[in-house]
Amino acid sequence: MKIANNKCLFVAHHPVGLKSRVQDIIQLLSSKSNEVIIAGIWGKGGIGKTTIAKAIYNEVGQSFEGKCFLANVREVWKQDNGPANLQEQLLSSILKSRRMTLPEAEAGKTLLKEILCKKKVIVVLGDVNNEDQLKALCKSHEWFGQGSRIIITTRDQHLRNILRVIHVYSVKELDDNKSLELFSWHAFKQAIPKQVFIELSRRVVSSSGGLPLALDILGLFI
């Protein structure tokens, strides 16, 4: 897993429909600036949750004392010593230090709370799929310094219900026009297909379900 700190993350070659979603969430995160806000970005796989989170991270990250973007939490969690591994990467990124070693996740929880409660940080936890991951990485608001922002992306409906006490942004599918535009950029390198390809493009787009990932892939085969 890669940790991003000082450098901007790559977001998308063709960020169609992205700006309005990003601004909606940034507005949510900007309210009550001195409070700790934990926000969820929820939606089905391929709908663009990670892309949105990266764009937010890039736009507002420089205003925090520390920042960390942990992608693929679900995948890393399943690996040997996965929970402690994630905690180590979180701490190293926030402190901008060399990788530290934690004996196990319980010790990591104590250390995270001791360090993070003194800092205003932004943390993104990507692809979270169970409550234990949240308990190990961001158990409560009290873990973080004033003004901190924690963003969690998840496709798990059950987890969304667990997160009912925080702000949850539900990512919707792209509408037909945005879907056609994104497909056209990938397939034809322009915003609108040439007239001869319009009908074919509309048929292809109709099968995508408005999912950006599906549109990206379908565009590669034209």
N, C-alpha and C positions, 0 to 999 in steps of 0.2 A: 504493500500500500504506500502511496506517495503522500507526503505531507506538504501542503503549500503554505507559505508564510509571507514572504516579502514579494513574491512574484504574482502577477495576475494569472488566474486560471484561464485556460482556453474554454470558451463558452460554446460557440457554434459558428459555422461558416455562414449560415443564412438564418439569422435570429428572427424569423417571421413570427409575429404575434407575441414576442417576448417582452417588449418594453412595458406594455400596460400591466402585465402580470407582475413583473418585477416592481414597478412603482406602487402597485396595490399593497404588496407585502412590505416594502420599505416604509410606506405610510403607516402601516400597522406597527412596525417596529419602532417608528419614531415617536409614537405616543408615550406619555409618561416616561420621559427620558431618564429619570433617575432610578426607575424600577428595573428589576431583572425581568426580562420578557422571554418566555420559552414559546416558540411558535412551531407548529407543524405544517408541512407541505404534504398534502395527501392526494393520491391519485393512482390510477392503474399503471402497470409497467409500460414504459415507452412513451408516456405522456409529457415528459419533459421536466420532471421534478428536480433532477440533478442540475439540468441546464439553468433553471430558474435560480436555484440555490447558488450556483457558481457566479451568476451575474450579480446577485445581491452581495455576495462576499467580496467580489471585485470592487463594487461601487462604494460600499460603506466600510470596508475592512480597515482602511488606514486611520480611521478615527478611534480605534481601540488600542489599548495597551498591549494586548496580545490577541492572536487569532490562530485558528486551526480549522482545517477542512479535512474531515475524516470520511473518505468515500468507502463504499462497500463494507459497512459495519457488519452486515449479516454474514458476508463471506468470511471475513477475518475472524469473527467471533467463533466460528466452527473449527478453526485451526488449533493446533497445540498451543496452550497458554494464550489463546486468542484474547480473552478479556483483559489480562494484564498487558498484553501487547498493545492493545488499543489505548489503554491508560498511559503507557509509556510514550506512545507517539503524541498523545494529547499534551502531556506535560512538556515534552521536548519542544514541541512547536510553540506553545505558549511562552515558555521560558527562553526560547531561541538558543537552546543549549544542545550539547551532544546527548545522544540517546542514553537515558538512564535505565536501570534494570529494577523491576519490581518482583518480589518473590511470588506474590499472588494478588488476586484482584481485591481482596478485603483490605490489604495494606494500601493498595492503590486508591481506594475510596477515601481513606483518611488523609493521604497526602494530597489528593486532588482538592479536597475541601479546604485544607490548610493553606494551599497556595492560591487557588482560584478566588477565594473569598476576598482577597486583598487586591484583585485586579479587575478592571473593566475589560471584558473580553468578548469576542464573537467566536462562537463555535458552531460548526455545521457537522451534524451526524447524518451521513447519507445511508439510505436503505436500511433503516432500523426495522426489525420485525418481531422483537419481543420485549417484554417489560424489564427483564433482567439486564438487557443492554442499557436501558435508561438508568436503572439503579446504579450501574457500575460507572457510568460516564457523566450523568447529570441528574443525580438523585432528587435534588430539590433546588428551589430558588436560593436557599441559604448557602449553597456551595459557591456562589458567584458574587463578585463585587458589584456595587451599584452601577446601573447603566449597562450591564452585560446583556448580550443577546445570544440565545441558543436556538438554532434552527434544526429541525428534525425532518427528514424526508422519509416517507413510508408509503407502502401500497397496502398495508394491512388494515382492513376495516375494523377488526377487533382492537388493534392498537389505537386506532383513531378514537374509539370510544373510551379507552383508558385515558387518553389525553384530553378528555372533555373539559378539564379545568384550565386548559391553555387555549391560545388562539390557534385555530386550524384553518388553513387556506386550502380549499378543494380545487385542484387543477382540472379545468374542463377541457374537452376535446376542442381542436381548432374547428372553426366554422368552415363551410364549403369554400368560401373565397380565400381564406388564409391557407387552407389545405391545398388548393389549386396553386397558389403562389409558391408555397414551399416546395411542392412537387416540381413545379416548373423550374425553379432555381436549380434543383438537383439534376433534373432530366435535360434541360435545355439551356441552362446558364442565363436565364432571363426571367423576369417576374411573371410574364404572361406567355403561354405557349403560342406559337404561330397558329393562325386560323386552321390550317390543315390538321393540326394535332389537338385542337380543342376538345372535340368529342371523345377521342381516345383518352385524353388526360382526365376528363371528367369521370369516365368509367373506371379508370384506375384509382382515382382519388376516392371514389365512392366505396371502394373496398378497404380503405385504410382505417376507417373508423375515426378519422380526425387525429390519429396518433402521429406526432412528429417523427418518431423513430421509424414507423412503418413507411411514411412518406419519403424519408431519407433513403431507405432501402429500395423501395419501388422505383425511385428516380434513377437509381444506378443501373437498372435493367433496361432502360429505354435507349 
